[in-house]
Every structure is written in structure tokens, then in C-alpha cells.
Amino acid sequence: MADINDVSLASTLAGTLMERMGITVDSVGAERATGSMPVAGNTQPYGLLHGGASAVLAETLGSFAAMAHARPDGQAVGVDLSITHHRAVSEGTVWGEATALHLGRRVATYAITITDESGKAVATARLTCLLKTSR
């Protein structure tokens, strides 16, 4: 599993939506990626974590894992994201873990679980990425 301190991985966050949302990617590999995001600054008008913010965290982690699977000659682009929100969170940090469901030559699919600080499920998602290669 690659460490996010790998220059090529860390540089992909600079100037992006992920950076603006405070997403931290902790580990990345084709089979699994993990990371976190603060609730503060990513809320809707009622002060709860915005569902779209959870979706961004889910797609970020799944896409990073798919990028690791597509390397060294390929790119991964999300083509389908489905997310279910289970509980509201109004403070703290949420953590995400993307786990590979299918790692093919053209498609990679991940299940992503987002949990709160007590380990309770906040949301679950499924992301499918198209793998584009120059081969």
C-alpha cells in the first residue's frame, strides 16, 4: 500500500476540491484506501454534515484506490456513485475506507464505508471507475 506522502499522490490534492474540504488521504493501494474529513466547514444549513461532502469523501477514496490499480500506465475516472446516508453528524471528523469489490482490466468497483468518531456508520457508498490505459 502506498503512503500518501508519495509525492505523486500528495500532489494530486493541491488546489482541488479535496484540499478545500480538508480531506486527508492516509493510505492508498489497489485493494484499499483510507482517509478522513472534518465535519466543520462541510455542513448544510442545519449544521449537519452535508450528504454531498460524504459523497466527495467516498469518491475521493475509491478513485485513489482505482488510480493505484490502474498504474503505472492508466488513469481512473468515476462513472457511477451511489451513496446511502445512515446517520447525521454535526461535529468532529468522519473516516472513510474504500475496499475493492472488483479489480478488472477496464473497470474497478469499490465499497466505501464512512464512520463517525465512535465508529458508527454515517454512510455507505459504491463507486465504479472506468480504467483508461495507454496500452
N, CA, C and O atoms as CSV, one atom per row, in Angstrom:
chain,resi,resn,atom,element,x,y,z
A,1,MET,N,N,0.844,-1.174,0.000
A,1,MET,CA,C,0.000,0.000,0.000
A,1,MET,C,C,0.888,1.235,0.000
A,1,MET,O,O,1.825,1.330,0.792
A,2,ALA,N,N,0.600,2.162,-0.871
A,2,ALA,CA,C,1.384,3.394,-0.970
A,2,ALA,C,C,1.015,4.344,0.160
A,2,ALA,O,O,-0.130,4.366,0.612
A,3,ASP,N,N,1.957,5.103,0.600
A,3,ASP,CA,C,1.739,6.130,1.595
A,3,ASP,C,C,1.390,7.408,0.853
A,3,ASP,O,O,1.952,7.680,-0.207
A,4,ILE,N,N,0.484,8.184,1.387
A,4,ILE,CA,C,0.061,9.411,0.713
A,4,ILE,C,C,1.213,10.415,0.635
A,4,ILE,O,O,1.146,11.375,-0.133
A,5,ASN,N,N,2.260,10.200,1.418
A,5,ASN,CA,C,3.419,11.096,1.335
A,5,ASN,C,C,4.196,10.893,0.052
A,5,ASN,O,O,5.085,11.687,-0.255
A,6,ASP,N,N,3.887,9.852,-0.707
A,6,ASP,CA,C,4.444,9.659,-2.047
A,6,ASP,C,C,4.138,10.943,-2.812
A,6,ASP,O,O,2.976,11.338,-2.910
A,7,VAL,N,N,5.146,11.588,-3.347
A,7,VAL,CA,C,4.993,12.901,-3.998
A,7,VAL,C,C,3.904,12.888,-5.058
A,7,VAL,O,O,3.130,13.840,-5.154
A,8,SER,N,N,3.829,11.832,-5.854
A,8,SER,CA,C,2.841,11.804,-6.933
A,8,SER,C,C,1.420,11.749,-6.395
A,8,SER,O,O,0.508,12.281,-7.027
A,9,LEU,N,N,1.207,11.121,-5.243
A,9,LEU,CA,C,-0.128,11.077,-4.653
A,9,LEU,C,C,-0.460,12.382,-3.954
A,9,LEU,O,O,-1.547,12.927,-4.147
A,10,ALA,N,N,0.459,12.889,-3.147
A,10,ALA,CA,C,0.215,14.114,-2.391
A,10,ALA,C,C,-0.041,15.293,-3.320
A,10,ALA,O,O,-0.874,16.145,-3.014
A,11,SER,N,N,0.656,15.357,-4.441
A,11,SER,CA,C,0.498,16.480,-5.353
A,11,SER,C,C,-0.867,16.506,-6.018
A,11,SER,O,O,-1.286,17.548,-6.522
A,12,THR,N,N,-1.564,15.385,-6.030
A,12,THR,CA,C,-2.882,15.365,-6.671
A,12,THR,C,C,-3.941,16.083,-5.843
A,12,THR,O,O,-5.017,16.375,-6.365
A,13,LEU,N,N,-3.678,16.377,-4.574
A,13,LEU,CA,C,-4.648,17.082,-3.734
A,13,LEU,C,C,-4.532,18.595,-3.827
A,13,LEU,O,O,-5.509,19.302,-3.579
A,14,ALA,N,N,-3.367,19.098,-4.176
A,14,ALA,CA,C,-3.126,20.545,-4.183
A,14,ALA,C,C,-4.068,21.270,-5.134
A,14,ALA,O,O,-4.150,20.938,-6.316
A,15,GLY,N,N,-4.787,22.278,-4.598
A,15,GLY,CA,C,-5.666,23.105,-5.408
A,15,GLY,C,C,-6.969,22.447,-5.826
A,15,GLY,O,O,-7.642,22.935,-6.733
A,16,THR,N,N,-7.337,21.343,-5.178
A,16,THR,CA,C,-8.548,20.606,-5.573
A,16,THR,C,C,-9.681,20.785,-4.569
A,16,THR,O,O,-9.498,21.376,-3.505
A,17,LEU,N,N,-10.833,20.275,-4.917
A,17,LEU,CA,C,-11.980,20.253,-4.008
A,17,LEU,C,C,-11.621,19.516,-2.725
A,17,LEU,O,O,-12.026,19.927,-1.638
A,18,MET,N,N,-10.864,18.432,-2.846
A,18,MET,CA,C,-10.480,17.665,-1.665
A,18,MET,C,C,-9.678,18.533,-0.685
A,18,MET,O,O,-9.883,18.460,0.526
A,19,GLU,N,N,-8.786,19.334,-1.207
A,19,GLU,CA,C,-7.999,20.222,-0.344
A,19,GLU,C,C,-8.914,21.234,0.343
A,19,GLU,O,O,-8.786,21.466,1.545
A,20,ARG,N,N,-9.836,21.838,-0.410
A,20,ARG,CA,C,-10.748,22.838,0.160
A,20,ARG,C,C,-11.654,22.245,1.237
A,20,ARG,O,O,-12.063,22.948,2.161
A,21,MET,N,N,-11.968,20.951,1.120
A,21,MET,CA,C,-12.850,20.294,2.094
A,21,MET,C,C,-12.082,19.709,3.271
A,21,MET,O,O,-12.684,19.196,4.214
A,22,GLY,N,N,-10.773,19.782,3.220
A,22,GLY,CA,C,-9.966,19.289,4.327
A,22,GLY,C,C,-9.810,17.777,4.353
A,22,GLY,O,O,-9.525,17.196,5.400
A,23,ILE,N,N,-9.994,17.138,3.205
A,23,ILE,CA,C,-9.859,15.682,3.136
A,23,ILE,C,C,-8.389,15.301,3.239
A,23,ILE,O,O,-7.528,15.877,2.574
A,24,THR,N,N,-8.128,14.328,4.078
A,24,THR,CA,C,-6.795,13.758,4.238
A,24,THR,C,C,-6.850,12.313,3.773
A,24,THR,O,O,-7.673,11.536,4.257
A,25,VAL,N,N,-5.990,11.948,2.846
A,25,VAL,CA,C,-5.893,10.561,2.392
A,25,VAL,C,C,-4.702,9.951,3.114
A,25,VAL,O,O,-3.570,10.410,2.962
A,26,ASP,N,N,-4.966,8.909,3.902
A,26,ASP,CA,C,-3.925,8.334,4.751
A,26,ASP,C,C,-3.153,7.210,4.078
A,26,ASP,O,O,-1.929,7.146,4.192
A,27,SER,N,N,-3.844,6.333,3.388
A,27,SER,CA,C,-3.167,5.214,2.733
A,27,SER,C,C,-3.903,4.868,1.453
A,27,SER,O,O,-5.122,5.008,1.359
A,28,VAL,N,N,-3.135,4.412,0.466
A,28,VAL,CA,C,-3.715,4.100,-0.843
A,28,VAL,C,C,-3.087,2.829,-1.384
A,28,VAL,O,O,-1.864,2.690,-1.413
A,29,GLY,N,N,-3.924,1.915,-1.808
A,29,GLY,CA,C,-3.500,0.723,-2.522
A,29,GLY,C,C,-4.638,0.295,-3.417
A,29,GLY,O,O,-5.759,0.777,-3.251
A,30,ALA,N,N,-4.392,-0.580,-4.345
A,30,ALA,CA,C,-5.443,-1.014,-5.260
A,30,ALA,C,C,-6.590,-1.690,-4.516
A,30,ALA,O,O,-7.744,-1.578,-4.930
A,31,GLU,N,N,-6.294,-2.380,-3.439
A,31,GLU,CA,C,-7.315,-3.118,-2.675
A,31,GLU,C,C,-8.046,-2.254,-1.656
A,31,GLU,O,O,-9.180,-2.555,-1.285
A,32,ARG,N,N,-7.388,-1.157,-1.191
A,32,ARG,CA,C,-7.951,-0.398,-0.076
A,32,ARG,C,C,-7.346,0.999,-0.024
A,32,ARG,O,O,-6.161,1.189,-0.299
A,33,ALA,N,N,-8.191,1.985,0.340
A,33,ALA,CA,C,-7.723,3.346,0.593
A,33,ALA,C,C,-8.465,3.879,1.812
A,33,ALA,O,O,-9.639,3.570,2.017
A,34,THR,N,N,-7.773,4.683,2.622
A,34,THR,CA,C,-8.392,5.246,3.816
A,34,THR,C,C,-8.120,6.743,3.895
A,34,THR,O,O,-7.135,7.243,3.351
A,35,GLY,N,N,-9.012,7.443,4.585
A,35,GLY,CA,C,-8.833,8.872,4.761
A,35,GLY,C,C,-9.891,9.444,5.681
A,35,GLY,O,O,-10.741,8.717,6.194
A,36,SER,N,N,-9.835,10.759,5.888
A,36,SER,CA,C,-10.778,11.414,6.791
A,36,SER,C,C,-11.122,12.807,6.294
A,36,SER,O,O,-10.516,13.330,5.358
A,37,MET,N,N,-12.123,13.393,6.957
A,37,MET,CA,C,-12.589,14.723,6.585
A,37,MET,C,C,-13.231,15.364,7.810
A,37,MET,O,O,-13.964,14.694,8.537
A,38,PRO,N,N,-12.972,16.649,8.054
A,38,PRO,CA,C,-13.638,17.326,9.176
A,38,PRO,C,C,-15.098,17.602,8.830
A,38,PRO,O,O,-15.445,17.828,7.671
A,39,VAL,N,N,-15.938,17.580,9.850
A,39,VAL,CA,C,-17.342,17.951,9.641
A,39,VAL,C,C,-17.437,19.476,9.486
A,39,VAL,O,O,-18.167,19.975,8.630
A,40,ALA,N,N,-16.697,20.201,10.317
A,40,ALA,CA,C,-16.717,21.671,10.264
A,40,ALA,C,C,-16.335,22.151,8.869
A,40,ALA,O,O,-15.334,21.717,8.299
A,41,GLY,N,N,-17.148,23.053,8.334
A,41,GLY,CA,C,-16.895,23.586,7.003
A,41,GLY,C,C,-17.524,22.763,5.898
A,41,GLY,O,O,-17.523,23.176,4.738
A,42,ASN,N,N,-18.061,21.600,6.246
A,42,ASN,CA,C,-18.683,20.703,5.250
A,42,ASN,C,C,-20.117,20.368,5.651
A,42,ASN,O,O,-20.568,19.233,5.497
A,43,THR,N,N,-20.817,21.362,6.161
A,43,THR,CA,C,-22.180,21.147,6.652
A,43,THR,C,C,-23.215,21.805,5.755
A,43,THR,O,O,-22.905,22.666,4.932
A,44,GLN,N,N,-24.454,21.369,5.943
A,44,GLN,CA,C,-25.582,22.013,5.276
A,44,GLN,C,C,-26.176,23.034,6.249
A,44,GLN,O,O,-25.683,23.144,7.371
A,45,PRO,N,N,-27.211,23.782,5.869
A,45,PRO,CA,C,-27.712,24.875,6.715
A,45,PRO,C,C,-28.155,24.476,8.127
A,45,PRO,O,O,-28.199,25.335,9.008
A,46,TYR,N,N,-28.484,23.208,8.370
A,46,TYR,CA,C,-28.909,22.772,9.703
A,46,TYR,C,C,-27.728,22.401,10.596
A,46,TYR,O,O,-27.921,21.968,11.732
A,47,GLY,N,N,-26.511,22.566,10.089
A,47,GLY,CA,C,-25.331,22.265,10.884
A,47,GLY,C,C,-24.909,20.810,10.850
A,47,GLY,O,O,-24.037,20.399,11.616
A,48,LEU,N,N,-25.515,20.025,9.969
A,48,LEU,CA,C,-25.180,18.604,9.841
A,48,LEU,C,C,-24.255,18.397,8.652
A,48,LEU,O,O,-24.278,19.173,7.696
A,49,LEU,N,N,-23.439,17.347,8.715
A,49,LEU,CA,C,-22.562,17.011,7.598
A,49,LEU,C,C,-23.398,16.918,6.321
A,49,LEU,O,O,-24.404,16.209,6.276
A,50,HIS,N,N,-22.978,17.628,5.306
A,50,HIS,CA,C,-23.679,17.643,4.025
A,50,HIS,C,C,-23.516,16.293,3.335
A,50,HIS,O,O,-22.413,15.748,3.296
A,51,GLY,N,N,-24.598,15.752,2.792
A,51,GLY,CA,C,-24.533,14.480,2.080
A,51,GLY,C,C,-23.590,14.521,0.896
A,51,GLY,O,O,-22.945,13.523,0.573
A,52,GLY,N,N,-23.507,15.672,0.248
A,52,GLY,CA,C,-22.580,15.816,-0.868
A,52,GLY,C,C,-21.136,15.745,-0.417
A,52,GLY,O,O,-20.277,15.270,-1.160
A,53,ALA,N,N,-20.856,16.213,0.797
A,53,ALA,CA,C,-19.498,16.119,1.336
A,53,ALA,C,C,-19.126,14.656,1.563
A,53,ALA,O,O,-18.005,14.241,1.270
A,54,SER,N,N,-20.068,13.883,2.083
A,54,SER,CA,C,-19.826,12.442,2.257
A,54,SER,C,C,-19.560,11.782,0.909
A,54,SER,O,O,-18.700,10.908,0.800
A,55,ALA,N,N,-20.293,12.200,-0.109
A,55,ALA,CA,C,-20.104,11.644,-1.452
A,55,ALA,C,C,-18.722,12.003,-2.002
A,55,ALA,O,O,-18.086,11.184,-2.665
A,56,VAL,N,N,-18.259,13.218,-1.730
A,56,VAL,CA,C,-16.926,13.624,-2.191
A,56,VAL,C,C,-15.858,12.775,-1.504
A,56,VAL,O,O,-14.914,12.331,-2.157
A,57,LEU,N,N,-15.992,12.544,-0.200
A,57,LEU,CA,C,-15.031,11.698,0.508
A,57,LEU,C,C,-15.038,10.283,-0.071
A,57,LEU,O,O,-13.980,9.701,-0.308
A,58,ALA,N,N,-16.231,9.734,-0.299
A,58,ALA,CA,C,-16.340,8.383,-0.848
A,58,ALA,C,C,-15.697,8.291,-2.234
A,58,ALA,O,O,-14.923,7.371,-2.499
A,59,GLU,N,N,-16.013,9.233,-3.107
A,59,GLU,CA,C,-15.457,9.182,-4.460
A,59,GLU,C,C,-13.947,9.418,-4.455
A,59,GLU,O,O,-13.224,8.833,-5.262
A,60,THR,N,N,-13.478,10.261,-3.560
A,60,THR,CA,C,-12.036,10.506,-3.458
A,60,THR,C,C,-11.294,9.217,-3.109
A,60,THR,O,O,-10.324,8.855,-3.775
A,61,LEU,N,N,-11.745,8.533,-2.077
A,61,LEU,CA,C,-11.045,7.327,-1.634
A,61,LEU,C,C,-11.130,6.210,-2.673
A,61,LEU,O,O,-10.132,5.547,-2.958
A,62,GLY,N,N,-12.313,6.004,-3.235
A,62,GLY,CA,C,-12.449,4.980,-4.269
A,62,GLY,C,C,-11.631,5.297,-5.503
A,62,GLY,O,O,-11.037,4.402,-6.105
A,63,SER,N,N,-11.594,6.556,-5.883
A,63,SER,CA,C,-10.828,6.959,-7.064
A,63,SER,C,C,-9.324,6.813,-6.846
A,63,SER,O,O,-8.602,6.395,-7.752
A,64,PHE,N,N,-8.851,7.156,-5.654
A,64,PHE,CA,C,-7.434,6.981,-5.357
A,64,PHE,C,C,-7.050,5.506,-5.432
A,64,PHE,O,O,-6.005,5.164,-5.985
A,65,ALA,N,N,-7.890,4.633,-4.880
A,65,ALA,CA,C,-7.601,3.198,-4.948
A,65,ALA,C,C,-7.616,2.717,-6.399
A,65,ALA,O,O,-6.759,1.929,-6.800
A,66,ALA,N,N,-8.581,3.186,-7.183
A,66,ALA,CA,C,-8.651,2.801,-8.597
A,66,ALA,C,C,-7.436,3.322,-9.364
A,66,ALA,O,O,-6.946,2.650,-10.272
A,67,MET,N,N,-6.943,4.520,-9.008
A,67,MET,CA,C,-5.722,5.040,-9.628
A,67,MET,C,C,-4.549,4.111,-9.342
A,67,MET,O,O,-3.737,3.831,-10.223
A,68,ALA,N,N,-4.468,3.636,-8.101
A,68,ALA,CA,C,-3.383,2.711,-7.744
A,68,ALA,C,C,-3.489,1.424,-8.555
A,68,ALA,O,O,-2.472,0.860,-8.960
A,69,HIS,N,N,-4.706,0.960,-8.792
A,69,HIS,CA,C,-4.914,-0.248,-9.590
A,69,HIS,C,C,-4.549,-0.007,-11.055
A,69,HIS,O,O,-4.011,-0.902,-11.708
A,70,ALA,N,N,-4.829,1.169,-11.573
A,70,ALA,CA,C,-4.594,1.479,-12.991
A,70,ALA,C,C,-3.127,1.765,-13.300
A,70,ALA,O,O,-2.725,1.668,-14.460
A,71,ARG,N,N,-2.332,2.108,-12.322
A,71,ARG,CA,C,-0.929,2.455,-12.531
A,71,ARG,C,C,-0.144,1.277,-13.057
A,71,ARG,O,O,-0.536,0.139,-12.796
A,72,PRO,N,N,0.923,1.475,-13.769
A,72,PRO,CA,C,1.578,2.759,-13.998
A,72,PRO,C,C,1.125,3.450,-15.271
A,72,PRO,O,O,1.430,4.625,-15.472
A,73,ASP,N,N,0.400,2.746,-16.141
A,73,ASP,CA,C,0.086,3.298,-17.464
A,73,ASP,C,C,-1.326,3.857,-17.601
A,73,ASP,O,O,-1.697,4.313,-18.682
A,74,GLY,N,N,-2.120,3.835,-16.536
A,74,GLY,CA,C,-3.521,4.180,-16.718
A,74,GLY,C,C,-4.016,5.300,-15.833
A,74,GLY,O,O,-3.300,5.825,-14.980
A,75,GLN,N,N,-5.270,5.646,-16.069
A,75,GLN,CA,C,-5.993,6.641,-15.289
A,75,GLN,C,C,-7.316,6.024,-14.884
A,75,GLN,O,O,-7.817,5.122,-15.556
A,76,ALA,N,N,-7.885,6.505,-13.789
A,76,ALA,CA,C,-9.190,6.049,-13.332
A,76,ALA,C,C,-10.143,7.236,-13.297
A,76,ALA,O,O,-9.800,8.303,-12.787
A,77,VAL,N,N,-11.344,7.046,-13.843
A,77,VAL,CA,C,-12.373,8.086,-13.797
A,77,VAL,C,C,-13.662,7.475,-13.286
A,77,VAL,O,O,-14.103,6.431,-13.766
A,78,GLY,N,N,-14.265,8.142,-12.298
A,78,GLY,CA,C,-15.524,7.658,-11.741
A,78,GLY,C,C,-16.638,7.736,-12.770
A,78,GLY,O,O,-16.791,8.746,-13.456
A,79,VAL,N,N,-17.417,6.662,-12.873
A,79,VAL,CA,C,-18.549,6.658,-13.814
A,79,VAL,C,C,-19.878,6.394,-13.115
A,79,VAL,O,O,-20.935,6.638,-13.697
A,80,ASP,N,N,-19.845,5.895,-11.864
A,80,ASP,CA,C,-21.088,5.650,-11.139
A,80,ASP,C,C,-20.822,5.728,-9.643
A,80,ASP,O,O,-19.916,5.065,-9.136
A,81,LEU,N,N,-21.605,6.534,-8.934
A,81,LEU,CA,C,-21.512,6.653,-7.482
A,81,LEU,C,C,-22.909,6.551,-6.902
A,81,LEU,O,O,-23.822,7.265,-7.316
A,82,SER,N,N,-23.061,5.662,-5.947
A,82,SER,CA,C,-24.323,5.514,-5.225
A,82,SER,C,C,-24.001,5.590,-3.740
A,82,SER,O,O,-23.095,4.908,-3.260
A,83,ILE,N,N,-24.745,6.424,-3.009
A,83,ILE,CA,C,-24.448,6.581,-1.582
A,83,ILE,C,C,-25.739,6.597,-0.767
A,83,ILE,O,O,-26.740,7.191,-1.167
A,84,THR,N,N,-25.691,5.935,0.374
A,84,THR,CA,C,-26.809,5.922,1.310
A,84,THR,C,C,-26.335,6.543,2.614
A,84,THR,O,O,-25.289,6.169,3.143
A,85,HIS,N,N,-27.101,7.487,3.125
A,85,HIS,CA,C,-26.759,8.183,4.369
A,85,HIS,C,C,-27.523,7.534,5.517
A,85,HIS,O,O,-28.743,7.386,5.443
A,86,HIS,N,N,-26.813,7.145,6.581
A,86,HIS,CA,C,-27.415,6.396,7.678
A,86,HIS,C,C,-27.670,7.228,8.923
A,86,HIS,O,O,-28.677,7.028,9.601
A,87,ARG,N,N,-26.775,8.157,9.235
A,87,ARG,CA,C,-26.942,8.945,10.454
A,87,ARG,C,C,-26.328,10.324,10.262
A,87,ARG,O,O,-25.416,10.528,9.461
A,88,ALA,N,N,-26.870,11.258,11.032
A,88,ALA,CA,C,-26.380,12.639,10.967
A,88,ALA,C,C,-25.165,12.810,11.876
A,88,ALA,O,O,-25.052,12.167,12.920
A,89,VAL,N,N,-24.261,13.691,11.452
A,89,VAL,CA,C,-23.089,14.050,12.244
A,89,VAL,C,C,-23.000,15.569,12.235
A,89,VAL,O,O,-23.138,16.197,11.185
A,90,SER,N,N,-22.768,16.164,13.410
A,90,SER,CA,C,-22.724,17.621,13.473
A,90,SER,C,C,-21.376,18.173,13.929
A,90,SER,O,O,-21.181,19.389,13.936
A,91,GLU,N,N,-20.443,17.301,14.308
A,91,GLU,CA,C,-19.130,17.779,14.733
A,91,GLU,C,C,-18.099,16.666,14.630
A,91,GLU,O,O,-18.431,15.493,14.461
A,92,GLY,N,N,-16.843,17.069,14.738
A,92,GLY,CA,C,-15.770,16.091,14.743
A,92,GLY,C,C,-15.248,15.776,13.351
A,92,GLY,O,O,-15.214,16.629,12.464
A,93,THR,N,N,-14.847,14.535,13.191
A,93,THR,CA,C,-14.234,14.047,11.965
A,93,THR,C,C,-14.938,12.776,11.533
A,93,THR,O,O,-15.380,11.988,12.369
A,94,VAL,N,N,-15.041,12.580,10.233
A,94,VAL,CA,C,-15.539,11.300,9.714
A,94,VAL,C,C,-14.387,10.606,8.998
A,94,VAL,O,O,-13.521,11.256,8.412
A,95,TRP,N,N,-14.391,9.286,9.054
A,95,TRP,CA,C,-13.356,8.474,8.422
A,95,TRP,C,C,-13.972,7.621,7.344
A,95,TRP,O,O,-15.112,7.175,7.464
A,96,GLY,N,N,-13.212,7.395,6.287
A,96,GLY,CA,C,-13.690,6.572,5.189
A,96,GLY,C,C,-12.705,5.464,4.862
A,96,GLY,O,O,-11.494,5.616,5.018
A,97,GLU,N,N,-13.249,4.351,4.407
A,97,GLU,CA,C,-12.438,3.230,3.950
A,97,GLU,C,C,-13.058,2.669,2.681
A,97,GLU,O,O,-14.213,2.244,2.676
A,98,ALA,N,N,-12.284,2.673,1.613
A,98,ALA,CA,C,-12.715,2.104,0.330
A,98,ALA,C,C,-12.093,0.718,0.211
A,98,ALA,O,O,-10.884,0.557,0.384
A,99,THR,N,N,-12.912,-0.274,-0.083
A,99,THR,CA,C,-12.443,-1.651,-0.225
A,99,THR,C,C,-12.848,-2.163,-1.604
A,99,THR,O,O,-13.994,-2.005,-2.024
A,100,ALA,N,N,-11.904,-2.773,-2.294
A,100,ALA,CA,C,-12.166,-3.263,-3.652
A,100,ALA,C,C,-13.212,-4.372,-3.653
A,100,ALA,O,O,-13.158,-5.298,-2.844
A,101,LEU,N,N,-14.158,-4.261,-4.573
A,101,LEU,CA,C,-15.131,-5.319,-4.840
A,101,LEU,C,C,-14.781,-6.054,-6.126
A,101,LEU,O,O,-14.988,-7.262,-6.244
A,102,HIS,N,N,-14.242,-5.297,-7.098
A,102,HIS,CA,C,-13.862,-5.869,-8.393
A,102,HIS,C,C,-12.694,-5.064,-8.957
A,102,HIS,O,O,-12.752,-3.837,-9.037
A,103,LEU,N,N,-11.638,-5.768,-9.344
A,103,LEU,CA,C,-10.476,-5.118,-9.950
A,103,LEU,C,C,-10.235,-5.743,-11.316
A,103,LEU,O,O,-9.502,-6.724,-11.445
A,104,GLY,N,N,-10.863,-5.161,-12.329
A,104,GLY,CA,C,-10.724,-5.686,-13.684
A,104,GLY,C,C,-9.743,-4.883,-14.515
A,104,GLY,O,O,-9.090,-3.962,-14.024
A,105,ARG,N,N,-9.653,-5.254,-15.794
A,105,ARG,CA,C,-8.766,-4.518,-16.715
A,105,ARG,C,C,-9.353,-3.179,-17.110
A,105,ARG,O,O,-8.606,-2.223,-17.320
A,106,ARG,N,N,-10.667,-3.080,-17.216
A,106,ARG,CA,C,-11.321,-1.844,-17.676
A,106,ARG,C,C,-12.162,-1.152,-16.604
A,106,ARG,O,O,-12.468,0.034,-16.724
A,107,VAL,N,N,-12.535,-1.891,-15.557
A,107,VAL,CA,C,-13.431,-1.357,-14.529
A,107,VAL,C,C,-12.950,-1.797,-13.146
A,107,VAL,O,O,-12.515,-2.934,-12.958
A,108,ALA,N,N,-13.035,-0.878,-12.184
A,108,ALA,CA,C,-12.768,-1.198,-10.778
A,108,ALA,C,C,-13.950,-0.675,-9.959
A,108,ALA,O,O,-14.419,0.442,-10.171
A,109,THR,N,N,-14.425,-1.504,-9.014
A,109,THR,CA,C,-15.564,-1.128,-8.189
A,109,THR,C,C,-15.181,-1.247,-6.717
A,109,THR,O,O,-14.527,-2.206,-6.308
A,110,TYR,N,N,-15.601,-0.254,-5.928
A,110,TYR,CA,C,-15.256,-0.183,-4.512
A,110,TYR,C,C,-16.490,0.041,-3.649
A,110,TYR,O,O,-17.425,0.739,-4.041
A,111,ALA,N,N,-16.472,-0.569,-2.466
A,111,ALA,CA,C,-17.443,-0.280,-1.412
A,111,ALA,C,C,-16.747,0.671,-0.450
A,111,ALA,O,O,-15.615,0.428,-0.031
A,112,ILE,N,N,-17.430,1.751,-0.105
A,112,ILE,CA,C,-16.834,2.747,0.785
A,112,ILE,C,C,-17.730,2.898,2.007
A,112,ILE,O,O,-18.936,3.115,1.887
A,113,THR,N,N,-17.120,2.780,3.186
A,113,THR,CA,C,-17.839,2.972,4.444
A,113,THR,C,C,-17.310,4.239,5.093
A,113,THR,O,O,-16.100,4.426,5.215
A,114,ILE,N,N,-18.225,5.110,5.509
A,114,ILE,CA,C,-17.865,6.339,6.212
A,114,ILE,C,C,-18.410,6.220,7.625
A,114,ILE,O,O,-19.593,5.944,7.821
A,115,THR,N,N,-17.540,6.431,8.609
A,115,THR,CA,C,-17.925,6.291,10.011
A,115,THR,C,C,-17.626,7.564,10.789
A,115,THR,O,O,-16.805,8.384,10.378
A,116,ASP,N,N,-18.314,7.717,11.932
A,116,ASP,CA,C,-18.057,8.869,12.797
A,116,ASP,C,C,-16.973,8.508,13.819
A,116,ASP,O,O,-16.383,7.429,13.755
A,117,GLU,N,N,-16.720,9.416,14.752
A,117,GLU,CA,C,-15.652,9.207,15.729
A,117,GLU,C,C,-15.897,8.034,16.658
A,117,GLU,O,O,-14.952,7.506,17.244
A,118,SER,N,N,-17.150,7.615,16.804
A,118,SER,CA,C,-17.451,6.458,17.657
A,118,SER,C,C,-17.485,5.156,16.853
A,118,SER,O,O,-17.776,4.090,17.398
A,119,GLY,N,N,-17.188,5.249,15.563
A,119,GLY,CA,C,-17.168,4.045,14.731
A,119,GLY,C,C,-18.512,3.654,14.145
A,119,GLY,O,O,-18.626,2.606,13.508
A,120,LYS,N,N,-19.526,4.473,14.348
A,120,LYS,CA,C,-20.857,4.180,13.805
A,120,LYS,C,C,-20.925,4.599,12.342
A,120,LYS,O,O,-20.343,5.607,11.944
A,121,ALA,N,N,-21.640,3.815,11.555
A,121,ALA,CA,C,-21.771,4.096,10.126
A,121,ALA,C,C,-22.534,5.395,9.902
A,121,ALA,O,O,-23.634,5.582,10.423
A,122,VAL,N,N,-21.937,6.285,9.124
A,122,VAL,CA,C,-22.572,7.541,8.725
A,122,VAL,C,C,-23.164,7.366,7.330
A,122,VAL,O,O,-24.277,7.818,7.061
A,123,ALA,N,N,-22.420,6.712,6.450
A,123,ALA,CA,C,-22.871,6.489,5.070
A,123,ALA,C,C,-22.114,5.304,4.484
A,123,ALA,O,O,-21.009,4.973,4.915
A,124,THR,N,N,-22.732,4.681,3.500
A,124,THR,CA,C,-22.065,3.647,2.704
A,124,THR,C,C,-22.254,3.999,1.241
A,124,THR,O,O,-23.289,4.533,0.842
A,125,ALA,N,N,-21.243,3.693,0.453
A,125,ALA,CA,C,-21.298,4.056,-0.965
A,125,ALA,C,C,-20.697,2.944,-1.810
A,125,ALA,O,O,-19.987,2.068,-1.317
A,126,ARG,N,N,-21.004,3.010,-3.088
A,126,ARG,CA,C,-20.367,2.126,-4.068
A,126,ARG,C,C,-19.939,3.005,-5.232
A,126,ARG,O,O,-20.724,3.799,-5.751
A,127,LEU,N,N,-18.673,2.849,-5.638
A,127,LEU,CA,C,-18.112,3.630,-6.736
A,127,LEU,C,C,-17.566,2.694,-7.783
A,127,LEU,O,O,-16.849,1.745,-7.465
A,128,THR,N,N,-17.905,2.960,-9.045
A,128,THR,CA,C,-17.321,2.234,-10.155
A,128,THR,C,C,-16.507,3.229,-10.984
A,128,THR,O,O,-16.981,4.307,-11.340
A,129,CYS,N,N,-15.270,2.831,-11.277
A,129,CYS,CA,C,-14.372,3.671,-12.072
A,129,CYS,C,C,-14.018,2.961,-13.383
A,129,CYS,O,O,-13.775,1.754,-13.413
A,130,LEU,N,N,-13.999,3.727,-14.436
A,130,LEU,CA,C,-13.501,3.249,-15.727
A,130,LEU,C,C,-12.003,3.421,-15.707
A,130,LEU,O,O,-11.497,4.465,-15.297
A,131,LEU,N,N,-11.281,2.390,-16.154
A,131,LEU,CA,C,-9.827,2.452,-16.194
A,131,LEU,C,C,-9.400,2.706,-17.632
A,131,LEU,O,O,-9.644,1.891,-18.522
A,132,LYS,N,N,-8.760,3.843,-17.843
A,132,LYS,CA,C,-8.279,4.220,-19.170
A,132,LYS,C,C,-6.785,3.959,-19.201
A,132,LYS,O,O,-6.054,4.425,-18.327
A,133,THR,N,N,-6.326,3.218,-20.201
A,133,THR,CA,C,-4.906,2.933,-20.280
A,133,THR,C,C,-4.356,3.367,-21.632
A,133,THR,O,O,-5.089,3.514,-22.610
A,134,SER,N,N,-3.061,3.562,-21.651
A,134,SER,CA,C,-2.401,3.929,-22.900
A,134,SER,C,C,-1.806,2.695,-23.566
A,134,SER,O,O,-1.071,2.812,-24.546
A,135,ARG,N,N,-2.115,1.530,-23.049
A,135,ARG,CA,C,-1.604,0.273,-23.597
A,135,ARG,C,C,-2.258,-0.090,-24.898
A,135,ARG,O,O,-1.934,-1.123,-25.485
